[in-house]
């Protein structure tokens, strides 16, 4: 196997526990294992994700319990990035959000072996939890994961198109107490029912609108179609009383969809989607705020000049290991062409969005 600076995580799962894990890929029950990197850790492990569980190269959720911390984290996610031929779209996206001033998980590429079998390149994702907040010197507050498309900022369910029976449908509380659900319920209720003449005032007391519009610019630029109703977390800062939005799982971006197929550069409109976005952009001051954010982003961060060096650096870091990854080593030619594919999409998407900017005024 190639030598490089990518860390190698070696996991050992007892054969009986491995059989239990594989018996039902949809089961979220954790099984015990050991994790070795520099020293040995006792962990619990399970599969993670939704549709990605069906892929040959599995993604994993890991919880440390002895010792309790691994490099300052208690949990981490190992994403296979199986449908992304570049293996870098998720990391490029999350780092892009950080550059836009949006709370975003940190990530790094690693190598993984399970019971001595080399599983190839993975993306280690930081868990959005109390330690995520602590690392950023943010006060502990409730965190809700958007776990399905019912987290669509609407009073109508995404699946049955009927009124929701619960205002917090589609969310799972990661941090906080049952009492904190009332903040989420109030937020969902008021964003839907507040009349337009009160909207600016009411929403400014519930949501960090500037941060939300920065997030919106990031989703629109990277063109994550699922990102408007899924693939995010909500954090309520108890000091400000405002919700902030945090991106998650952004591999279906930069010109490819969730199946790794080409997504046309003009597939997602500049206004994006979802009820909250539509209502915010219906307010003149918020729409102008979004225009200013998007214009700045298109001039600075969402440019080939800004992103190409990042894509090329990741490519150089990953390339020596692609030949050893049993799941992608037969697709090296495609991997080699991905940085240019990403830049080509970026250039076309940037031009398209600039042509649409005037519609925001």
C-alpha positions as CSV (number, residue, x, y, z in Angstrom):
1,X,0.0,0.0,0.0
2,X,1.2,3.5,-0.8
3,X,2.8,5.6,2.0
4,X,1.4,9.0,2.5
5,X,0.3,11.4,5.2
6,X,-3.3,10.1,5.3
7,X,-3.9,8.4,8.7
8,X,-4.8,4.8,8.8
9,X,-7.6,3.7,11.1
10,X,-7.6,0.0,11.9
11,X,-10.9,-1.4,13.2
12,X,-11.4,-4.9,14.6
13,X,-14.9,-6.3,15.0
14,X,-15.4,-9.7,16.5
15,X,-16.8,-12.1,13.7
16,X,-20.0,-12.6,15.7
17,X,-20.6,-8.9,16.0
18,X,-19.7,-8.4,12.3
19,X,-22.3,-10.9,11.4
20,X,-24.8,-9.0,13.6
21,X,-23.9,-5.8,11.9
22,X,-24.3,-7.2,8.4
23,X,-27.5,-9.1,9.2
24,X,-29.7,-6.0,8.8
25,X,-28.0,-2.9,7.2
26,X,-31.0,-0.8,8.3
27,X,-30.5,-1.6,12.0
28,X,-28.9,1.3,13.9
29,X,-27.9,-0.8,16.9
30,X,-24.2,-0.4,17.7
31,X,-21.8,-3.3,18.0
32,X,-18.6,-3.3,20.0
33,X,-15.2,-3.0,18.3
34,X,-11.7,-1.8,18.8
35,X,-10.2,1.2,16.9
36,X,-6.4,1.6,16.6
37,X,-4.6,4.8,15.6
38,X,-1.5,5.5,17.6
39,X,-3.2,3.7,20.5
40,X,-6.1,1.4,21.0
41,X,-9.7,2.7,21.7
42,X,-12.8,0.7,22.6
43,X,-15.7,1.9,20.4
44,X,-19.2,1.1,19.3
45,X,-19.9,1.1,15.6
46,X,-22.8,1.0,13.2
47,X,-23.7,1.7,9.6
48,X,-24.7,5.3,8.8
49,X,-26.7,7.1,6.2
50,X,-30.0,6.3,4.4
51,X,-29.8,5.2,0.7
52,X,-26.0,4.9,1.0
53,X,-26.3,1.8,3.2
54,X,-27.1,-0.3,0.1
55,X,-23.7,0.5,-1.5
56,X,-20.9,-2.0,-1.5
57,X,-18.6,0.4,0.3
58,X,-20.3,1.1,3.6
59,X,-20.3,4.3,5.7
60,X,-19.9,4.1,9.5
61,X,-20.8,5.9,12.7
62,X,-18.3,5.5,15.6
63,X,-18.8,6.3,19.3
64,X,-15.8,6.2,21.6
65,X,-16.2,5.0,25.2
66,X,-12.8,3.9,26.4
67,X,-11.1,6.3,26.3
68,X,-14.1,8.6,25.9
69,X,-12.4,11.1,23.6
70,X,-10.4,10.7,20.3
71,X,-8.6,13.9,19.4
72,X,-11.3,16.0,21.3
73,X,-14.3,14.2,19.8
74,X,-16.6,11.5,21.2
75,X,-18.2,10.6,17.9
76,X,-17.2,10.6,14.3
77,X,-18.6,9.6,11.0
78,X,-16.7,7.8,8.3
79,X,-18.2,8.4,4.9
80,X,-17.4,6.2,1.9
81,X,-18.3,8.9,-0.6
82,X,-19.0,5.9,-2.9
83,X,-21.0,7.7,-5.6
84,X,-18.7,10.7,-5.8
85,X,-15.9,9.8,-8.3
86,X,-13.7,12.6,-6.9
87,X,-14.1,11.6,-3.2
88,X,-13.7,15.3,-2.4
89,X,-17.1,17.0,-3.1
90,X,-18.3,16.7,0.5
91,X,-15.1,18.2,1.9
92,X,-15.0,20.9,-0.7
93,X,-18.5,21.9,0.1
94,X,-18.2,22.0,3.9
95,X,-15.0,24.0,3.7
96,X,-16.7,26.3,1.2
97,X,-19.5,26.9,3.8
98,X,-16.9,27.7,6.4
99,X,-15.4,30.3,4.0
100,X,-18.9,31.9,3.7
101,X,-19.1,32.3,7.5
102,X,-21.5,29.4,8.0
103,X,-21.1,26.9,10.9
104,X,-19.8,23.8,9.3
105,X,-18.4,20.4,10.4
106,X,-14.6,19.9,9.8
107,X,-13.5,16.9,7.8
108,X,-10.4,15.1,6.7
109,X,-9.6,12.1,4.5
110,X,-8.4,8.9,6.1
111,X,-7.6,5.3,5.2
112,X,-9.6,2.5,6.8
113,X,-9.1,-1.2,7.4
114,X,-11.6,-3.6,9.0
115,X,-10.4,-6.9,10.4
116,X,-7.2,-6.5,8.3
117,X,-9.0,-5.9,5.0
118,X,-8.2,-2.6,3.4
119,X,-11.4,-0.6,2.8
120,X,-9.8,2.4,1.0
121,X,-10.3,6.1,1.4
122,X,-12.9,7.6,3.7
123,X,-14.0,11.1,4.7
124,X,-14.0,11.6,8.5
125,X,-16.7,14.0,9.4
126,X,-17.0,15.9,12.7
127,X,-20.2,15.1,14.6
128,X,-22.5,18.1,15.2
129,X,-22.8,17.9,19.0
130,X,-21.8,19.5,22.3
131,X,-18.1,19.1,21.4
132,X,-18.7,20.8,18.0
133,X,-20.0,23.8,19.9
134,X,-17.2,23.7,22.6
135,X,-14.5,23.6,19.9
136,X,-16.0,26.8,18.4
137,X,-16.5,28.4,21.9
138,X,-20.2,28.5,21.4
139,X,-22.7,28.1,24.3
140,X,-24.4,24.7,24.7
141,X,-27.8,24.9,23.1
142,X,-30.3,22.5,21.5
143,X,-29.2,20.8,18.2
144,X,-31.8,19.2,15.9
145,X,-30.8,17.0,13.0
146,X,-33.0,17.1,9.9
147,X,-33.4,13.3,9.4
148,X,-35.9,13.2,6.6
149,X,-37.7,15.4,4.0
150,X,-40.3,16.4,6.5
151,X,-37.8,18.9,7.8
152,X,-39.0,21.1,5.0
153,X,-39.8,24.2,7.0
154,X,-43.5,23.7,6.1
155,X,-46.7,22.7,7.9
156,X,-47.3,20.2,5.1
157,X,-45.5,16.9,5.1
158,X,-43.2,16.1,2.2
159,X,-44.4,12.5,1.9
160,X,-48.2,12.5,2.2
161,X,-48.7,16.2,1.3
162,X,-51.0,16.4,4.3
163,X,-50.9,18.8,7.3
164,X,-48.2,17.6,9.8
165,X,-49.4,16.0,13.0
166,X,-46.3,17.4,14.8
167,X,-44.5,20.6,14.2
168,X,-41.1,19.0,14.9
169,X,-41.7,16.2,12.3
170,X,-38.6,15.4,10.4
171,X,-36.2,16.3,13.2
172,X,-34.3,14.3,15.8
173,X,-32.9,16.1,18.8
174,X,-29.1,15.6,19.2
175,X,-28.6,17.9,22.1
176,X,-30.9,19.6,24.7
177,X,-34.0,18.6,26.5
178,X,-37.6,17.8,25.6
179,X,-38.4,21.4,26.7
180,X,-36.2,22.6,23.8
181,X,-38.7,21.2,21.3
182,X,-41.0,24.1,22.0
183,X,-38.3,26.5,20.5
184,X,-38.3,24.4,17.3
185,X,-42.1,24.2,17.2
186,X,-42.5,27.9,17.7
187,X,-40.0,28.5,15.0
188,X,-41.7,26.2,12.5
189,X,-45.1,27.6,13.4
190,X,-44.2,31.3,13.2
191,X,-42.2,31.0,10.0
192,X,-45.3,29.6,8.3
193,X,-48.1,31.7,9.9
194,X,-46.7,35.2,10.6
195,X,-48.2,37.7,8.2
196,X,-45.9,39.5,5.8
197,X,-46.1,42.9,7.5
198,X,-44.7,41.3,10.7
199,X,-42.3,38.9,9.1
200,X,-39.1,40.9,9.2
201,X,-39.5,41.7,12.9
202,X,-40.7,38.3,14.0
203,X,-38.1,36.2,12.1
204,X,-35.2,38.5,13.2
205,X,-36.0,37.3,16.8
206,X,-36.0,33.6,15.9
207,X,-33.4,33.1,13.2
208,X,-29.9,34.4,12.4
209,X,-31.2,35.6,9.0
210,X,-27.7,36.7,7.7
211,X,-26.2,33.3,8.5
212,X,-29.2,31.5,6.9
213,X,-28.9,33.5,3.7
214,X,-25.1,32.7,3.6
215,X,-26.1,29.0,4.0
216,X,-28.6,29.5,1.2
217,X,-26.0,31.0,-1.1
218,X,-23.8,28.0,-0.4
219,X,-26.5,25.4,-1.2
220,X,-27.5,27.3,-4.4
221,X,-23.9,27.6,-5.6
222,X,-22.9,24.0,-4.9
223,X,-26.3,22.9,-6.2
224,X,-27.2,20.4,-3.5
225,X,-30.9,19.8,-4.5
226,X,-31.6,17.8,-1.3
227,X,-30.0,20.5,0.9
228,X,-33.1,22.7,1.1
229,X,-35.2,20.2,3.0
230,X,-32.7,17.7,4.3
231,X,-28.9,17.4,5.0
232,X,-28.7,20.1,7.7
233,X,-28.9,20.6,11.4
234,X,-30.4,23.5,13.4
235,X,-28.6,24.9,16.5
236,X,-30.3,27.4,18.8
237,X,-27.8,29.8,20.4
238,X,-29.1,30.4,23.9
239,X,-27.3,33.7,24.2
240,X,-28.9,35.2,21.1
241,X,-32.0,33.1,21.1
242,X,-31.5,32.6,17.4
243,X,-31.5,29.4,15.3
244,X,-28.5,28.8,13.0
245,X,-28.3,26.3,10.2
246,X,-25.5,23.8,9.7
247,X,-24.9,21.9,6.4
248,X,-24.4,18.1,6.3
249,X,-23.7,15.4,3.6
250,X,-22.9,17.6,0.6
251,X,-21.4,15.0,-1.7
252,X,-24.1,15.4,-4.4
253,X,-22.7,18.8,-5.5
254,X,-20.3,20.5,-7.9
255,X,-22.1,19.1,-11.0
256,X,-23.1,15.6,-9.8
257,X,-26.3,14.3,-8.3
258,X,-26.8,11.6,-5.5
259,X,-26.1,8.9,-8.0
260,X,-22.9,10.5,-9.3
261,X,-24.6,11.4,-12.6
262,X,-24.1,14.8,-14.3
263,X,-26.4,17.6,-13.0
264,X,-26.8,20.5,-15.4
265,X,-25.3,23.8,-14.2
266,X,-28.7,25.5,-14.3
267,X,-30.7,22.9,-12.5
268,X,-31.3,24.9,-9.2
269,X,-32.6,28.4,-9.5
270,X,-30.9,31.3,-7.7
271,X,-33.7,31.7,-5.1
272,X,-33.4,28.1,-4.1
273,X,-36.4,26.2,-2.5
274,X,-38.4,25.6,0.7
275,X,-41.0,27.6,2.5
276,X,-38.6,29.5,4.8
277,X,-36.5,30.7,1.9
278,X,-39.5,31.8,-0.2
279,X,-40.9,33.8,2.7
280,X,-37.6,35.4,3.6
281,X,-37.0,36.4,0.0
282,X,-40.4,37.9,-0.1
283,X,-39.2,40.6,2.3
284,X,-37.4,43.4,0.5
285,X,-34.6,43.9,3.1
286,X,-33.8,40.2,3.3
287,X,-33.9,39.8,-0.5
288,X,-31.3,42.7,-0.8
289,X,-29.2,41.0,1.9
290,X,-29.2,37.8,-0.1
291,X,-28.4,39.7,-3.3
292,X,-25.3,41.3,-1.6
293,X,-24.2,37.9,-0.1
294,X,-24.6,36.1,-3.4
295,X,-22.9,38.8,-5.4
296,X,-19.9,38.8,-3.0
297,X,-19.8,35.0,-3.1
298,X,-19.8,34.9,-6.9
299,X,-17.0,37.5,-7.1
300,X,-14.8,35.9,-4.4
301,X,-15.4,32.4,-3.0
302,X,-17.4,30.7,-5.8
303,X,-14.7,31.2,-8.4
304,X,-12.3,28.9,-10.2
305,X,-9.4,31.0,-8.8
306,X,-10.5,30.3,-5.2
307,X,-11.6,26.7,-5.5
308,X,-9.2,25.1,-8.1
309,X,-6.1,25.1,-5.7
310,X,-8.3,23.4,-3.0
311,X,-9.5,20.7,-5.4
312,X,-6.0,20.2,-6.8
313,X,-4.5,19.9,-3.3
314,X,-7.1,17.2,-2.4
315,X,-6.4,15.4,-5.6
316,X,-2.7,15.3,-5.0
317,X,-3.3,14.1,-1.4
318,X,-5.7,11.3,-2.5
319,X,-4.2,10.2,-5.8
320,X,-1.5,7.8,-4.4
321,X,-4.2,5.9,-2.5
322,X,-6.8,5.5,-5.3
323,X,-4.8,2.6,-6.7
324,X,-5.2,0.8,-3.4
325,X,-8.9,1.5,-2.8
326,X,-10.7,-1.8,-3.8
327,X,-13.9,0.1,-4.7
328,X,-12.6,2.8,-7.0
329,X,-9.2,1.6,-8.3
330,X,-10.8,0.5,-11.6
331,X,-12.1,4.0,-12.2
332,X,-8.8,5.9,-11.9
333,X,-9.2,7.7,-15.3
334,X,-12.5,9.2,-14.0
335,X,-10.9,10.2,-10.7
336,X,-8.1,11.9,-12.6
337,X,-10.6,14.0,-14.6
338,X,-12.7,15.1,-11.7
339,X,-10.9,18.3,-10.6
340,X,-11.3,19.7,-14.1
341,X,-15.0,18.6,-14.2
342,X,-15.6,20.4,-10.9
343,X,-13.9,23.6,-12.2
344,X,-15.8,23.4,-15.5
345,X,-19.1,23.1,-13.6
346,X,-18.1,26.0,-11.3
347,X,-17.3,28.3,-14.2
348,X,-20.7,27.6,-15.9
349,X,-22.6,27.8,-12.7
350,X,-21.0,31.1,-11.7
351,X,-21.8,32.6,-15.2
352,X,-25.4,31.3,-14.9
353,X,-26.0,32.7,-11.4
354,X,-24.5,36.1,-12.3
355,X,-26.9,36.3,-15.2
356,X,-29.7,35.7,-12.6
357,X,-28.6,38.2,-10.0
358,X,-30.7,41.0,-11.3
359,X,-33.9,39.0,-10.6
360,X,-33.2,39.4,-6.9
361,X,-33.5,43.2,-7.1
